[in-house]
């Protein structure tokens, strides 16, 4: 029976819930907004499958050094819609041409981040672009297994821990499964994301903060990585149904800065068990930061992908795609993107950030957690009350 006593030992992949034949495991959000498994003891038969599929209890290992490439989709329009080089779309289209199914991450009607699947090329547009929120897996693992058992090719994309969770859940290899993960900095809380969105909507519509509202009829589109001002200086862009737009440089966007400052991440991200030597995907994708220094001749500031091919099948598929590929050295790529191999370090102000989040706005919680002067004033105020 799965039992979480240390939250840093649960990545929230939902493999335990997905594998339970008695449906006695549910995922419940804690006060930070991250979901953890809870077991209905009255239905549990103690089969221990939930423990056997856990990627934290049973981390995979890999000793093979990947083949490393810089990659650029030859379709500039698709590349501009993508976070980096547009390589994911090419892989997905390859699978769809073989009557396959593609699983990816998209927004639902309330702008939560969820896993879903598509069987059409048109459906890929929802999966393009990074979503800096932990996604809800839902029934995606079971759906992927159903398609695989039917003999259809399946592309499943997600974070490294989600891919390990999927493979543990399946409990046997499938030749018709192809997996893609992303170099992951960590996953912010869905609660933080929703609070940020509500405050953004209130500002755009001049609604009093804290008001009850539906995001479905207020927001038209969201891009975490808009390239309208360049790939390296990307913007977080929110388009509202009333015609207003927010387009804020990532360096000035409070949500992105809370993410990059390691304030809003899941506890397990600080002890990630799915970095490079534990990756189980066929291909890993990321931004190729530093390409302007290593190969300025291919850098047009429209996005360049970093691709790690972990096996011969992945390498063969990669070389069949309609893209520019340039082989690279792994150590050079890691120098500009240490998240390939190292987990982030927990911010000393993380717990304070989440404590403030329950008491005040996201904007103030972030400001209080990053401004030493404001932080000291709040601490003195709390101390006086004690």
C-alpha positions, 0 to 999 in steps of 0.5 A: 500500500502506497503511503506518503510520509515524506512529500519529497518522495512523491512526484505526483505522476499518478501511476499508483492510482492508475494501476489500482484494480480496485480504484481505491486510490484517489489523488488529493491536493494538499494546501500547496495545491500538489496532489498526493495519493490517498488509499481507501483502506476498506477496499485495498487488498494489499496487492502492492502494485501501487508500490511496484510502479512508483518511480521514486521507490523504483527509479530506473537507470540508464548508462547509455550516453545519448546522441546530442543534436541541435534541431530546427523545424524547417517550417518556420510557422510551426517553430514560432508556435513552439517553445524552441525548435518545433521538433515535437510537432515533427515527431508527433506528425510522424506517429500520426501518419502511421495511424498513431495516437499522440498524448501531450499537455494542453489547457482545459476550459478553465485553463488548468493544465492536463494530459490529453490525446489527439488522433489528428494533425490539427489537434497538435496545436493544443500541445505546442508550447511549454506549460509551466504547471504540473499537469493532471494525468487523469486517465491518460496512462490507461488510455495509452495502454488501451491503444497500445494493446490494440496495436496502434502506435502511441507517442506519449510526452511528459516530464521525465518522472511521468514517463518513468511512471507510465513505463512502470504502470505498463509493466512490460515493453511495447514496441509500438510505444514512443516516448518524449520527455522534456528537460525539466526545471521542476513543476509549479503548483496548479494552485499557484497557477490558478491564483496568478490567473485569477489575479490577472483576469481581475486586473484585465476586467477591473474586477475586485480580487477574490471575486468568484469568476469563471476563467473559461469566458474571460481568457481567449489564449495563453502562451508561456513562451510567446516569441513575438519579441524573440526566442531568447527574450520570450514573453508570457502572453495572455489574450482576454475575451474583452480584447485586452492583452498582457505580454510581459517579458519572462524576466519581469513576469512574476509567475515565471520568476517564482518558477525560476526562483524555485519558490513554487515547485513541488517538493520532489523536484528538489530531489528529482529521481528522473534526471539524465542517468534515470531517463526512460524516454526515447527522446529528450527535448529542451531549448538549446540555450547557448546556441548563439555562442556555440553555433551563431550561424544557425541562430536566428532567435526564432528557437533552436531545440536541444535533442537527446536521442537515447537509442537507435530507434530514436536516432533513426526517427530523428534523422528522417524528420524534415529538420536541420540537425547539427550534432553536438557534444553533451558536455557543451549542452549541459554547460548551458542547461544544468537541469539536464542532470542536476535537480534545482535547489530548494529556495530558503523562502519557499515555505514562507512563500506558500504560507503567505499564499494562503493569506494574501495574493500571489503577487504579494506572496512573491514580492514578500518572498523575494524582497529582503526588506519586505520579508524582514518587516513581515517577520517582525510583525509576526514576531510581535504578535507572538 
